[in-house]
Amino acid sequence: MRTILLLLLSALVAGGPAMAADPGTQQAMLAEVNAVRGGMGLPPVRLEPRLSRTATQHSRDMLETGRLGHQGRDGSDPGQRLSRAGYRWSTYRENVAAGQLHPREVMYSWMTSPGHRANILAPDVTQMGIGFAGGPGVMAGGIPRMFWTMVLAAPR
C-alpha cells in the first residue's frame, strides 16, 4: 500500500502516470475481498495474473482518457478485454472507481454501492484481479487522478 503512494508521488514529481498491479496492493485487496466474502459464508477468490493485467490496462485507459467507466476507449467491454488477454471466462464482473488513494478507501466505496457490493459477493466468481493507474493533478471537484479496476471472474 505504501507502494501506491510512492508511485503516485513519483508520478506527481515526474509529471507522468503511475501504474501498477503491485503485489502488495493485490494481496491487500484480496484479503479485504475474502474477509467480506467469508463473513457472508462465500468461498474465497484467488488472484489471477491475467485479470490483474487486464484491470491495470483498463485503469490506465481511464487515466489517459479521464473517463471513469466500463467501456474502453476502443469500445471494448470487460468480457472482450478478458478474451483478448487469453482468459476463457464463464462469467465476469468489473468494478471501477476514481479518486481513492488507498485500497481500504476503494473497498469502502465499492461496499457501500449496491451494484459493486453485489459483484464482490457474487457466488459464481472464483478469481479476481486488481489494477490502478494514477497521475498528477486533479479532476473536476478536486478528485485525485487515481483510477481503480477490479475484475472478478470464473474460468470456463
C-alpha positions in Angstrom: 0.0 0.0 0.0 2.9 2.3 0.7 4.0 1.5 -2.9 0.8 3.1 -4.2 1.6 6.4 -2.5 5.2 6.2 -3.6 4.2 5.6 -7.2 1.7 8.4 -7.1 4.2 10.8 -5.6 6.8 9.9 -8.2 4.2 10.5 -10.9 3.4 13.9 -9.4 7.1 14.9 -9.4 7.9 13.4 -12.8 4.6 14.6 -14.4 3.8 11.2 -15.8 1.4 8.3 -14.9 1.9 5.8 -12.1 0.6 2.3 -12.9 0.8 -1.0 -11.1 -0.6 -4.3 -10.4 1.5 -4.1 -7.3 1.7 -7.5 -5.4 1.3 -5.7 -2.0 -1.8 -3.9 -3.2 -3.2 -7.1 -4.8 -2.7 -9.0 -1.6 -4.3 -6.2 0.5 -7.3 -6.1 -1.8 -7.6 -9.9 -1.9 -7.6 -10.0 1.9 -10.3 -7.4 2.0 -12.5 -9.1 -0.6 -12.1 -12.5 1.0 -12.8 -11.2 4.5 -16.1 -9.7 3.2 -16.9 -12.9 1.3 -16.0 -15.1 4.2 -18.3 -13.1 6.5 -21.2 -13.8 4.2 -20.4 -17.5 4.0 -19.0 -17.3 0.5 -15.8 -19.1 -0.7 -12.6 -17.1 -1.2 -11.4 -15.9 -4.6 -7.8 -16.1 -5.7 -5.7 -13.8 -7.7 -5.3 -14.4 -11.4 -2.4 -12.6 -13.2 -4.3 -12.1 -16.5 -7.2 -10.5 -14.6 -4.8 -8.1 -12.8 -3.1 -7.2 -16.1 -6.5 -6.5 -17.7 -7.5 -4.4 -14.7 -4.3 -2.4 -14.8 -4.6 -1.8 -18.5 -8.2 -0.6 -18.1 -7.2 1.7 -15.2 -4.5 3.2 -17.4 -7.0 3.7 -20.2 -9.4 5.5 -17.8 -6.4 7.7 -16.6 -5.4 8.6 -20.1 -8.9 9.4 -21.3 -10.0 11.0 -18.0 -13.2 8.9 -18.1 -14.5 6.5 -15.5 -16.5 3.7 -17.0 -16.6 0.1 -18.1 -16.1 0.8 -21.8 -12.6 1.1 -23.1 -11.6 3.8 -25.5 -11.7 1.2 -28.2 -15.3 0.4 -27.4 -14.4 -2.8 -25.6 -16.3 -4.2 -22.7 -14.8 -6.2 -19.8 -15.5 -9.5 -21.5 -13.8 -8.5 -24.7 -10.7 -7.3 -22.8 -10.6 -10.6 -20.8 -10.9 -12.6 -24.0 -8.1 -10.6 -25.7 -5.9 -11.4 -22.6 -6.4 -15.1 -23.3 -8.7 -15.6 -20.3 -11.5 -18.1 -21.2 -14.3 -16.9 -18.9 -17.7 -18.3 -18.0 -18.7 -15.2 -16.0 -17.2 -11.9 -15.1 -17.9 -8.7 -13.2 -16.0 -5.4 -13.1 -15.8 -2.7 -10.5 -14.2 0.7 -11.3 -13.6 3.7 -9.1 -11.7 7.0 -9.2 -10.1 9.3 -6.6 -9.3 6.9 -3.8 -5.7 6.7 -2.8 -5.7 3.6 -0.6 -7.2 0.1 -1.1 -9.4 0.4 2.0 -10.9 3.6 0.6 -11.8 2.0 -2.7 -13.2 -1.1 -0.9 -15.3 1.1 1.3 -16.7 2.9 -1.8 -17.5 -0.4 -3.5 -19.1 -2.0 -0.5 -21.4 1.0 0.0 -22.6 0.8 -3.6 -25.2 -1.9 -4.1 -24.0 -2.9 -7.6 -20.4 -3.0 -6.7 -21.1 -4.9 -3.5 -23.1 -7.5 -5.5 -20.2 -8.0 -7.8 -17.8 -8.6 -4.8 -20.3 -11.0 -3.2 -21.2 -12.9 -6.4 -21.3 -16.6 -5.6 -20.2 -17.6 -9.1 -16.8 -15.9 -9.2 -13.6 -17.7 -8.2 -10.8 -15.4 -9.3 -10.0 -11.7 -9.2 -7.6 -9.2 -10.5 -6.9 -5.6 -9.4 -5.1 -2.7 -11.0 -4.7 1.0 -10.7 -3.3 4.0 -12.5 -2.7 7.5 -11.2 -1.3 10.7 -12.5 -0.5 14.3 -11.5 -3.2 16.8 -10.9 -6.9 16.5 -10.0 -10.1 16.1 -11.9 -13.3 18.2 -11.5 -14.3 18.5 -7.9 -10.7 18.2 -6.7 -10.7 14.4 -7.1 -7.2 12.9 -7.4 -6.4 11.3 -10.8 -6.3 7.8 -9.4 -8.3 5.1 -11.2 -9.0 1.5 -9.9 -10.3 -1.6 -11.7 -11.3 -4.9 -10.0 -12.2 -7.8 -12.3 -14.0 -10.8 -10.7 -14.4 -13.9 -12.9 -14.6 -17.6 -13.2 -12.9 -19.6 -16.0 -14.7 -21.9 -18.3 
